[in-house]
Amino acid sequence: HHAAPGHVRPALAGCWDPRAVGQRERWVRVVCPAQPLLPEAWHALTPAPGGDVDVGADGRITYAPIGATTGLVLYTGGKVPAVAYAPAARAIAEAGFLVVVVTAPFNLAILNVDAAQAVIDDHPEIEIWAVGGHSLGGAAAAIFANGHPGAIDGLILWAAYASEDLSDDAIRILSIHGSLDAGAAAYTDPANVARLGSSARFEVIAGGNHEGMGWYTGQPNDPPATITRQEQQDRIVSASVELLRSLAPSSNP
């Protein structure tokens, strides 16, 4: 598979509404305030070494390394197009994991919480599953994990917190955010931390902000980062890969 064709690219940059089906294509860009993408996002729509990339009819972006047995479903931040997370998804896939970035109406993950189920159904070869996401997407991933006990082994929160009590669930959890993120107080609030259980792992990226979790711009009320976007991304990818490897150390890359 190749990078997004011309009729797909505008839809990835805008909002995907599955209710709108055209005569010639199933893509539509509806009027909504999607966050602007940075060029690096588009550059990542290429296969990772030893794998493949596919942009599905529903807008999901799939990086599929050959022989992967552990998968990660990523939900997007509020109003952020899925392609903004393509660079991180591709980098995680390079470590040998299936990674799928899912979409939602109007780029609001909370409107498509069950998106991970379609991915799981489409990949019976995957034995171990984790879900995660950025901001609103992390909250949606937590809802899915909580509603599917036994099906999800890991949860990754990028600048996000869970509204569900996952403290008794047998899943491994990573919570990572930038120190300059205006929402940091919520991610570290004792009540929100307690919902993740005593074994959850927390990481703070010194100098990182909120929009540094993806390749987009225009995040309201987001202080400027004091590290580069790539430095923040490297920390996110490294921590996420470590969590995924911990789910089945004997079989993962």
N, C-alpha and C positions, 0 to 999 in steps of 0.2 A: 504494500500500500504506500501511497505517496502523501505528501503534505496536502492540506485542505484545498480542494479545487475551487475555482472561482465562485461557484454558486453557494459553496459551503462557507467560505471565508466571511462574507458579510453577516451571516447568521451567527457564527461563532462570536463575532465582535459585538453583537447586539443581544437581543433577548429571544430565547426559544420558547414558543408557545405551542405545545403539542396539540392544542385544539384547532390550530389554524393549518389547514392542509390545502396547498395550492394544486392546480391542475397538472403542473409540470414538475413540481418539487415540493418537498415537505418542509421547506424552510421559510421562515418569515422573520423579518425584523420589525418588532413592534416598537412603538414610541415609549421609551422608558429611559430613566437616567442611568444607563450602564456606565461603569467606571471606564475611563480610557485605558487602552492597553499600551504597553511598551513594546518596542520592536523585538526584544528578546523573547517575548511570548511566542510570536509567530515562528521564530527561528527554531524553536524546539519541536515543531511538528514534523520531525524526521525520526526514523527508527533509531532506537538505542542499539549499540553494538550487540550482535547476537540475538536480535529480536525484531519485532515488527511494531508499526503504529497504525492505528485505524481510527478514523472519525466516523462514528456510526450515524445511522439515520435519525437517531434521537439526540444527536449532538455529543454523546459521550466520547471521550478521547481515551483510547486504550493503548497501553504500551505492554506488549506481551513477549517477554524473553522466552526463548526455547527452554522447555523443561521446568518452568516455574511451578512450584507447588504451594506457594504462599502468595496471597493476593491482598491488595489494599484498595478500598474504594474511597475516593476523596470527594467531599462535598465542598462547594464553593462558598466564598464569603458573600454577604449580601450585596447584590447589584454588581457583582464581579463576574465577568464571563469566564467560562471554564478554561479557555486557552491561557488565561493569566497564570494558571498553575501547571501548564505544560512543562516548563523547564524543570521544576522540582519533581514532577511525576516521572519525567524521562530519566533524571539523575537517580531516582530511587530504583527505577526499573533496571538501570545499569548494574545494580547490585544483585540482580537475579529475581526480582519480584514482579508479579503482574500488578500493574497500577492502572486504575480506571478513574478518570475524573468525570463525574456525572453532572447532568444539567437539571434545571428546574424552570418552571414558568417564571418569566421576569427576573431570572437569576436570583431567585429567593429559595434557598435550599429547603426551607421549612415547608414549602408548598409541594415538595416531592421527597418526603422523608424516606419512603420505601424504594427509592431509586436503587439502593444497593441490592435489593432482592433480585431485580432483573439481571444484574451483573453476576450474582452468585448462580442464578439459574443457567446463565449462558456459559459458565466456566466450570463444568463438573470435574475438570482435571485438578482444580485447586482444592487442597485438603485443609488449609488453614486460612482463615479470613480475619482481616482487621478493617475497621472503618475509621475515618477521620475527616477532618475538615478545618477550614479557616473561619473563625468568627462565627457567624450564623450557621455556616456549614458544619462547624464542630458541634454546635448544639444539636443540629439535625442528626449528625452521626451518633451522638450520645442517645438520642431518642430511639434510633433504630437499634442500637446495641441493647438498650434496655428492654425493647420489645421483642427481641429475638434471643432469649437465653439459650446458651449452648451452641448457637450458630456462629457467634463472633468471639474471637480469641483475644483481640487487641483493639484499643481505642487510642487515636492520636488527635490531640487537641492543639491546633495552631492558633494561639491568641483567642482562646475560647474557654467556656466553662459549661458544665452540664447542669440542667435543671432537674435531672432524674437522680435518684439515689442509686449509685452503682457500687457502693461500698461493700456489698455482700456478693457481688457478681465475680465469678472466677475469670476475670479478664485482666490483661496487663494494660496499664494506662500510662501514656506520656502526655504531659501538658508543657508546652513551650511557648514563650512569648518574649517580645522585646522589652527592654527595661524602660524605654521611652513611650511605650504604648499607653495612650490615655485610658485604656480599659484595664490596665494592669491591676488596679485595686480589686476589680471584680474577679479576675483569674486567681488572685491570692487570698480572697476573702475566706476566712476560716470555715464558714458554712459551705461554701462552694468546694473548698479543698476536701472537707470531710466527706462530701458525696462521692469522691473518687476512691476512697478507701486508703488504708495506711500504706499499701504497697505501691501507690501511684508515684511516678517519677516526675519531678518538676525541674525545668531548665529555664533560665533567664538569659537572654542574649543581650549582653551589655551594649548599649548604643543602638539597638534595633527598635523599629517602630511597628505600626500595624500593617501598613500597605507593603512593607518589606517581606511579608509572607507570600506575596505573589508578584507578578510582573505587570502591575497596573499603577495608575496614579490618580490623584484627585480625591483621596480619602479625606473626608471632612474631619477637622479638628485633630489631625494627626501630626504630632511634632516631627520635625525633620530628623532623620536618623543621623547618627554620628559615625556609622560604619557604612561601607558600601552595600548595595543591594546584594551583590554576589556573596559578600562575606556573611550576610544574614541567611541567605539561601543555603550556603554550605553548612551552616550550623543546623538549620532545619532538616536538611537531607540526612546529615550524619546521625542526628538524634533519632529520626524516624527509621532509618535503616537499622540502627541498633535495637530499637524496640521490635521491629519485625524479625530480626535474627533471634531475638530472645524467645520468640513464640515456639520455635522448634529448633534449638541449637544443633541437634544432630543431623538435620536434613537440609537446613537452609545454607545458602552460600556463605 
